[in-house]
Amino acid sequence: MAIELENVLPSEIEKRSFEIITEELTQNGIVLDPEKAPVIKRCIHTSADFDYAQNLVFSENAIARAKEAIRNGASIVTDTQMGRSGINKKRLAQYGGQVYCFMSDEDVAEKAKRDGTTRAVASMEKACELDEKLIFAIGNAPTALIHLYELIRAGKIKPELVIGVPVGFVNVIQSKELILELSDTPYIVARGRKGGSNIVACICNALLYNL
């Protein structure tokens, strides 16, 4: 059987990919909210997983509030160096923000050891010391998301947005459901087990590319 390849210029591959995504969503009768569509489609583009059309949950006005925060200089705190490397830092810097990941910091490692907890937990506590608007982008560690929830409930931090998409099995679903209970915190959450550092980065980039 002959295999037919699409003749697509390298510069047009991403554009064609998004066209295919739109076509398949339409074929399956899935109509996306125009404001949320860029985020959802970029998650599908990154993962080739159409489940993100169903499992991404957005709080009311989350997209608009996140974009406003970025325009006003908000920075992003993420829980992995992989997530940090995938976020378009140059684009964020145009608005005065930067991307932080404290997981490799010596003081974070020392605090985690001293307190008998994880670096993810200690890194969330270090983020509380930052005196700036913050978006939290959690794609790997449910312990980070759980502790962030606790810090928010305790009034120790007030994020502009929480992106909760850790991947895995242990306390992953539960950590996301906790964030969905927050009534005064904007969030984007991938319900279920799916997510990852690549997904958290692409959500951040979808916001940055559509300001």
Phi and psi in degrees as a GROMACS rama.xvg file:
@    title "Ramachandran Plot"
@    xaxis  label "Phi"
@    yaxis  label "Psi"
@TYPE xy
-74.8563  135.131  ALA-2
-99.5284  121.601  ILE-3
-93.4602  123.78  GLU-4
-100.511  142.836  LEU-5
-74.1496  136.723  GLU-6
-91.9768  93.8755  ASN-7
-122.912  129.155  VAL-8
-65.0229  146.444  LEU-9
-52.5113  -38.6604  PRO-10
-70.9454  -13.3144  SER-11
-106.444  -0.162829  GLU-12
-62.3765  -46.2899  ILE-13
-63.3824  -43.8023  GLU-14
-58.7119  -44.1529  LYS-15
-66.8047  -37.0559  ARG-16
-60.0915  -44.5413  SER-17
-68.0493  -31.4789  PHE-18
-64.3991  -41.9408  GLU-19
-64.3035  -43.0523  ILE-20
-58.6454  -46.8087  ILE-21
-61.8503  -42.529  THR-22
-61.4232  -44.5561  GLU-23
-70.7407  -35.7038  GLU-24
-62.4477  -44.0762  LEU-25
-62.5674  -43.8609  THR-26
-59.8362  -31.0058  GLN-27
-93.2905  9.87398  ASN-28
69.9359  23.5574  GLY-29
-98.0029  118.017  ILE-30
-109.005  119.89  VAL-31
-93.2504  145.573  LEU-32
-61.5564  128.615  ASP-33
-55.5898  -35.3843  PRO-34
-70.9487  -35.8616  GLU-35
-87.1182  -19.7057  LYS-36
-54.3959  -44.6769  ALA-37
-59.8586  -36.3503  PRO-38
-69.4006  -48.2701  VAL-39
-62.9679  -46.3361  ILE-40
-64.7567  -35.9157  LYS-41
-70.806  -32.9855  ARG-42
-64.3684  -42.1755  CYS-43
-65.2067  -42.5379  ILE-44
-60.9344  -40.2256  HIS-45
-70.5045  -35.0891  THR-46
-110.401  -14.6949  SER-47
57.6291  30.628  ALA-48
-120.692  110.695  ASP-49
-76.7001  -4.85281  PHE-50
-60.4868  -24.7362  ASP-51
-66.4777  -16.3505  TYR-52
-69.6798  -19.1351  ALA-53
-110.442  -33.35  GLN-54
-96.6309  -4.8242  ASN-55
-80.758  127.692  LEU-56
-116.068  130.511  VAL-57
-117.625  131.321  PHE-58
-70.3764  164.688  SER-59
-61.3453  128.953  GLU-60
62.3577  21.6268  ASN-61
-60.3049  -42.7352  ALA-62
-64.9565  -49.395  ILE-63
-62.3496  -41.4948  ALA-64
-68.9217  -36.8152  ARG-65
-66.2496  -44.21  ALA-66
-63.5141  -40.2835  LYS-67
-62.7913  -41.1259  GLU-68
-63.1366  -42.3466  ALA-69
-63.9181  -44.0474  ILE-70
-61.1167  -27.6696  ARG-71
-94.416  16.096  ASN-72
93.0684  15.0823  GLY-73
-62.1547  144.038  ALA-74
-101.018  168.287  SER-75
-118.037  131.834  ILE-76
-110.193  123.24  VAL-77
-122.137  166.615  THR-78
-102.914  5.05909  ASP-79
-144.686  150.883  THR-80
-66.6647  -30.0108  GLN-81
-63.8541  -44.4851  MET-82
-62.8041  -43.0278  GLY-83
-60.9319  -41.9359  ARG-84
-67.1119  -26.8552  SER-85
-84.3215  -15.9786  GLY-86
-81.5556  138.143  ILE-87
-73.7487  90.1095  ASN-88
-68.49  -32.8579  LYS-89
-64.9026  -42.1412  LYS-90
-65.4091  -42.8293  ARG-91
-63.4815  -39.4143  LEU-92
-63.8071  -24.9214  ALA-93
-60.8439  -23.7027  GLN-94
-105.648  4.09867  TYR-95
97.2899  3.37036  GLY-96
-100.351  166.639  GLY-97
-140.529  170.569  GLN-98
-110.481  126.833  VAL-99
-109.788  142.545  TYR-100
-142.145  117.668  CYS-101
-99.0684  5.32184  PHE-102
-61.7352  -29.4022  MET-103
-96.1722  0.84373  SER-104
-70.89  139.021  ASP-105
-62.0084  -41.0627  GLU-106
-66.6003  -30.2828  ASP-107
-68.9984  -44.3754  VAL-108
-61.7725  -41.097  ALA-109
-66.264  -42.2657  GLU-110
-65.7081  -41.0044  LYS-111
-61.3916  -42.7979  ALA-112
-66.7985  -42.8786  LYS-113
-64.4565  -39.7562  ARG-114
-89.608  -5.72527  ASP-115
67.293  36.5181  GLY-116
-126.181  -162.657  THR-117
-102.563  161.441  THR-118
-62.4686  -33.3794  ARG-119
-60.8981  -42.9867  ALA-120
-65.2765  -47.9722  VAL-121
-62.2865  -34.5233  ALA-122
-68.7906  -33.166  SER-123
-67.4149  -37.3622  MET-124
-66.9672  -37.6818  GLU-125
-64.8492  -36.1906  LYS-126
-61.924  -30.2241  ALA-127
-63.1307  -19.751  CYS-128
-81.5524  -11.1936  GLU-129
-76.149  131.694  LEU-130
-100.404  69.1503  ASP-131
-160.567  167.639  GLU-132
-68.0001  136.361  LYS-133
-132.578  138.497  LEU-134
-108.661  127.677  ILE-135
-99.2304  127.769  PHE-136
-122.4  96.4585  ALA-137
-107.194  113.443  ILE-138
-121.054  0.0645378  GLY-139
-133.69  -46.858  ASN-140
-103.889  108.191  ALA-141
-61.7379  -28.6192  PRO-142
-62.9351  -34.765  THR-143
-64.452  -43.2693  ALA-144
-67.992  -41.1056  LEU-145
-62.7709  -45.5873  ILE-146
-69.5263  -34.445  HIS-147
-61.0218  -42.7446  LEU-148
-57.4862  -44.9718  TYR-149
-64.1057  -40.7166  GLU-150
-66.0785  -37.9973  LEU-151
-65.5712  -46.1746  ILE-152
-63.7662  -31.8809  ARG-153
-81.5579  -3.45584  ALA-154
76.0241  18.3051  GLY-155
-86.5784  -14.9251  LYS-156
-156.043  148.42  ILE-157
-131.603  87.9571  LYS-158
-66.3008  150.53  PRO-159
-73.2628  -28.39  GLU-160
-164.394  143.382  LEU-161
-115.773  120.506  VAL-162
-100.171  110.003  ILE-163
-112.287  95.6724  GLY-164
-136.43  42.802  VAL-165
-63.0978  151.129  PRO-166
-112.812  146.93  VAL-167
137.042  -152.816  GLY-168
-128.004  -39.0984  PHE-169
-88.9381  112.848  VAL-170
61.5788  14.7317  ASN-171
-69.7476  -52.9347  VAL-172
-61.4849  -44.2364  ILE-173
-62.364  -41.0636  GLN-174
-62.5209  -38.3522  SER-175
-69.3514  -39.5698  LYS-176
-64.5371  -32.5814  GLU-177
-61.2296  -43.9211  LEU-178
-63.081  -35.2458  ILE-179
-66.4538  -16.3011  LEU-180
-81.6663  -13.0667  GLU-181
-75.3229  121.583  LEU-182
-91.5805  -22.8457  SER-183
-111.893  12.1135  ASP-184
-119.906  120.518  THR-185
-63.3343  141.909  PRO-186
-148.212  154.982  TYR-187
-129.023  118.77  ILE-188
-128.419  136.425  VAL-189
-97.0567  101.557  ALA-190
-63.574  146.84  ARG-191
95.4294  -159.524  GLY-192
-90.4523  -14.3746  ARG-193
-81.8239  155.138  LYS-194
155.496  -143.791  GLY-195
128.838  168.572  GLY-196
-63.0696  -34.6694  SER-197
-67.0015  -35.4973  ASN-198
-71.4883  -42.1344  ILE-199
-63.8854  -37.3692  VAL-200
-67.4514  -41.2126  ALA-201
-70.5245  -30.0437  CYS-202
-66.3807  -45.1568  ILE-203
-58.7492  -44.1916  CYS-204
-67.7699  -36.2287  ASN-205
-60.6383  -39.2553  ALA-206
-65.9138  -44.5359  LEU-207
-66.6166  -36.8655  LEU-208
-78.7801  -11.2176  TYR-209
-122.933  32.1306  ASN-210
